[in-house]
Amino acid sequence: MPVAPPLQEFLDHAATLELPPLEEQPLELLRVGAQAFADAGAKPPEPVARIEDLALDLDTGRVPVRVYGPAITDAPLPIVAYFHGGGWVFMGIETHDRICRRLANAAGALVVSVEYRLAPEHPFPAPLDDCLAATRWLAARGAELGGDPSRLAVAGDSAGGNLSAAVALRARTDGPPLAAAALVYPVCDAGCDTASYDTNRDGYLLTAHDMRWFWRCYLGLDGDPADPVASPLRAADLAGLPPTLVVTAEYDPLRDEGEAYAGRLAAAGVPVEARRFDGMLHGFLGMDALVPEAEEAMALVGAFLKARLQA
């Protein structure tokens, strides 16, 4: 099907701005402008019962987090560690505030949004190390936040989906036990060579050129693109990973690698749900004022996590 009309209007407007490729724009301006992008097409923030900003003292350093309590009173609540998108290069707690509010309510869970260190200043594996350390902190001390550490999941969008998959891979060996992983249009492979990278290379918000730049920033000089915790699709064995949801968008360079990862999970015996949203672009989850599919996708993620995190 064609791009959904409200998203096509969004693309048409973006094209009039004639912005250069991301790598040609000053990094600090990109980071400042990320909030305006996150706000575009988004509904006003949903009310939640609780918001708390903290800084966790982790082995990797002091990492800011924001805790969201849903509009329910049951306690202790299951916990979802959320890792934001932005190509590992920009975005953070503030850009994903609306998404995390919606997720807390949809999943009936305590959502903890992690402000991991960003590339290129902090290349692989620093962002992953922060996310894993935060997840382990929640497993050990999540009760201090009103959560139930025995019901712990990871979730994220785009680069955050990559980090969620990588945390699950590392936790499989060294812990903590995870009840679920929810990956929304995840980055799964540094190869950037699937059919969707060709058919969706330009004109659909996230370009193939920009995605290759994100990878260069993330891997830096020493990162190995074949490392399975950088490129989860290249892991030799996916057996034993937690039940996983993979959401993809039709008009997204990352579509095929996300669906290939879901296929490999299923082949390895991992309970997996996969759903492609036709007519959608990368980033559509945050565009709930433009397309109903954003709310449908959030409801899907929330229901998946709620089912896997039941007491």
C-alpha atoms as one frame of an Amber mdcrd trajectory, in Angstrom:
protein
   0.000   0.000   0.000   1.194   3.598  -0.434   2.557   5.680   2.408  -0.313
   6.723   4.675  -1.514  10.170   3.485  -0.749  12.039   6.754   2.781  10.622
   6.702   3.191  11.544   3.041   2.225  15.116   3.933   4.845  15.006   6.687
   7.446  13.799   4.170   6.462  16.437   1.641   6.904  19.161   4.243  10.260
  17.723   5.326  11.436  17.733   1.708  10.780  21.485   1.455  13.302  22.078
   4.251  16.092  20.718   2.011  18.149  19.550   4.978  21.572  18.072   4.225
  22.447  14.490   5.244  22.826  14.061   8.995  26.590  13.665   8.840  26.866
  17.138   7.262  24.972  18.823  10.095  26.622  19.960  13.351  26.155  17.257
  15.950  25.025  19.637  18.676  22.382  21.145  16.413  21.148  17.655  15.556
  20.787  16.871  19.240  18.930  20.101  19.952  16.676  19.599  16.940  15.814
  16.043  17.943  13.202  17.330  20.363  11.371  19.220  17.610  11.326  16.054
  15.529  10.008  14.014  18.456   7.252  16.578  19.019   6.154  16.589  15.371
   3.068  14.490  14.899   2.769  13.593  18.589  -0.262  14.018  20.803   0.067
  15.852  24.128   1.773  13.783  26.836  -0.441  11.158  28.448  -0.925  11.526
  32.190   0.757   8.904  34.332   0.573   8.339  38.064   4.241   8.988  38.710
   7.366  10.422  37.105  10.721  10.464  38.845  14.149  11.488  37.553  17.081
   9.639  39.066  20.730   8.922  38.394  21.911   5.350  38.870  25.450   4.741
  40.086  26.526   1.902  37.826  29.799   0.176  37.057  29.865   2.198  33.822
  29.327   5.534  35.575  26.398   7.678  36.651  23.497   7.124  34.243  20.314
   9.241  34.296  16.963   7.445  34.146  13.342   8.523  34.259  10.817   6.276
  35.999   7.193   6.171  34.833   4.443   4.666  36.954   1.198   3.841  35.146
  -2.194   5.155  36.113  -2.941   2.068  38.196  -2.286   1.397  41.858  -1.233
  -2.256  41.832   2.166  -2.827  43.415   4.765  -3.992  43.025   4.698  -3.461
  39.284   6.573  -5.350  36.573   9.536  -3.420  35.176  10.394  -2.491  31.597
  13.842  -1.046  30.883  13.380   1.243  27.859  16.197   2.221  25.495  15.511
   5.137  23.165  16.209   5.373  19.458  18.243   8.008  17.636  20.969   6.040
  15.879  22.982   5.799  19.112  23.908   9.439  18.334  21.079  11.654  19.582
  17.714  11.630  21.385  17.221  10.622  24.999  14.852  10.721  27.944  13.144
  13.958  26.879  12.566  13.000  23.233  10.995   9.708  24.297   8.963  11.032
  27.202   5.626  10.699  25.386   6.408   7.173  24.190   7.396   6.014  27.675
   4.268   7.509  29.223   2.123   5.662  26.713   4.064   2.445  27.248   3.725
   2.569  31.038  -0.047   2.856  30.715  -0.348   0.300  27.900   1.798  -2.320
  29.634   0.682  -1.606  33.193   4.351  -1.569  34.120   7.008   0.586  35.683
   8.944   1.924  32.679  12.516   3.044  33.288  13.909   5.127  30.423  17.705
   4.933  30.282  19.838   7.864  29.087  22.817   5.841  27.899  26.003   7.485
  26.661  25.945   8.521  23.017  28.236   7.921  20.061  30.483   9.044  18.494
  31.972  10.346  21.752  31.169   7.007  23.383  31.252   4.319  20.685  30.350
   0.637  20.953  30.115  -0.977  23.399  29.637   1.988  25.775  25.909   2.553
  25.067  25.275  -1.175  25.395  27.313  -1.384  28.596  25.154   1.362  30.140
  21.929  -0.381  29.110  23.064  -3.748  30.445  24.301  -2.223  33.705  20.989
  -0.396  34.164  19.062  -3.605  33.487  21.145  -5.446  36.068  20.574  -2.629
  38.579  16.833  -3.001  38.062  17.087  -6.760  38.562  18.958  -6.248  41.828
  17.319  -3.108  43.193  14.140  -2.481  41.236  12.101  -3.064  44.367  13.426
   0.272  45.641  11.425   1.907  42.818   8.251  -0.013  43.590   8.929  -2.644
  40.953   9.045  -6.422  40.903  12.537  -7.417  39.670  11.356 -10.966  39.002
   9.197  -9.563  36.197  11.685  -7.648  34.089  11.645  -6.919  30.355  13.577
  -4.768  27.904  12.131  -2.654  25.098  13.292  -0.037  22.641  12.865   1.528
  19.232  15.363   1.667  16.360  18.854   1.848  17.912  17.092   1.164  21.214
  15.678  -1.997  19.672  19.234  -2.986  18.790  20.329  -2.336  22.366  17.390
  -4.331  23.722  18.287  -7.310  21.534  21.946  -7.008  22.535  21.102  -6.800
  26.247  19.005  -9.950  25.849  21.930 -11.729  24.185  24.346 -10.766  26.937
  21.852 -11.462  29.709  21.270 -14.960  28.338  24.747 -15.899  29.521  25.399
 -13.671  32.519  21.920 -12.597  33.629  19.647 -11.124  34.654  16.707 -13.313
  33.576  14.389 -11.430  31.239  10.710 -12.175  30.768  10.409 -10.478  27.372
  11.930  -8.158  24.789   9.945  -5.740  22.606  11.819  -4.427  19.561  10.246
  -1.652  17.495  11.780  -1.263  14.005  15.103  -2.489  15.435  18.561  -2.116
  13.931  19.785  -5.703  13.625  22.728  -5.808  11.218  25.585  -3.521  10.219
  25.590  -4.895   6.683  23.002  -2.366   5.440  22.499  -4.549   2.377  18.946
  -5.896   2.461  16.342  -5.340  -0.230  14.561  -2.773   1.948  17.789  -0.767
   2.123  17.491  -0.454  -1.649  13.760   0.098  -2.076  13.514   2.477   0.914
  16.928   4.093   0.623  15.653   7.670   0.146  12.545   9.709   0.691  11.134
   7.923   3.724  12.602   9.902   6.617  15.388   7.503   7.641  17.697   7.128
   4.659  20.172   4.368   3.913  22.937   6.979   3.805  22.087   8.274   7.268
  21.867   4.746   8.658  25.351   3.911   7.400  26.622   7.079   9.115  24.966
   6.017  12.351  26.820   2.716  12.140  30.153   4.472  11.581  29.499   6.636
  14.640  28.495   3.670  16.764  31.254   1.256  15.810  33.995   3.883  15.793
  37.481   2.826  14.752  37.606  -0.449  16.634  34.082  -1.858  16.623  33.498
  -5.098  14.738  30.335  -5.022  12.593  30.162  -8.820  12.878  30.097  -8.774
  16.682  26.706 -10.305  17.543  25.994  -7.749  20.270  26.481  -5.018  17.661
  24.652  -6.935  14.919  22.271  -9.353  16.666  21.233 -10.903  13.361  24.769
 -12.311  13.085  24.628 -14.208  16.371  25.438 -17.868  15.738  22.722 -19.103
  18.090  19.571 -17.327  19.271  18.161 -20.177  21.338  17.265 -19.382  24.914
  16.406 -15.718  24.363  13.268 -14.340  26.011   9.939 -14.180  24.174  10.275
 -11.342  21.691   8.021  -8.976  19.777   9.360  -7.394  16.576   7.485  -4.482
  14.995   8.509  -3.262  11.529   7.348  -0.557   9.113   6.828  -1.045   5.391
   8.720   2.064   4.275  11.829   1.624   6.413  15.351   0.605   5.359  15.461
  -1.522   8.537  12.333  -3.521   7.681  13.952  -6.635   6.247  16.636  -7.091
   8.894  14.044  -6.818  11.668  11.877  -9.418   9.990  14.896 -11.639   9.354
  15.765 -11.438  13.047  12.227 -12.456  13.982  12.511 -15.377  11.585  15.769
 -16.534  13.107  14.325 -16.279  16.612  11.406 -18.465  15.578  13.742 -20.986
  13.938  15.711 -21.154  17.197  12.576 -22.011  19.146  12.124 -18.603  20.781
   8.468 -17.550  21.174   8.224 -14.601  18.802   5.545 -12.303  17.453   6.247
 -10.209  14.358   4.060  -7.514  12.859   4.683  -5.286   9.861   2.700  -2.053
   9.722   2.004  -1.304   6.074   2.076   2.291   4.891   4.226   3.308   7.865
   7.629   4.983   8.145  10.484   4.517  10.550   9.560   6.443  13.687   5.799
   6.118  13.298   5.323   4.912  16.890   5.730   8.503  18.089   3.328   9.982
  15.503   0.086   9.204  17.274  -1.473  12.533  16.278  -1.036  11.629  12.601
  -1.820   7.939  12.193  -3.937   5.487  14.213  -1.314   2.822  13.564   0.889
   4.532  16.162  -1.710   3.798  18.818  -2.292   0.315  17.413   1.410  -0.460
  17.609   1.649   0.830  21.166  -1.360  -1.259  22.160   0.360  -4.283  20.588
   3.593  -3.666  22.505   1.700  -3.036  25.726  -0.415  -6.172  25.412   2.629
  -8.300  24.585   4.545  -7.072  27.610   1.539  -7.273  29.897   0.954 -10.914
  28.921   4.610 -11.847  29.491   4.943  -9.921  32.747   1.911 -11.300  34.543
   2.478 -12.256  38.156
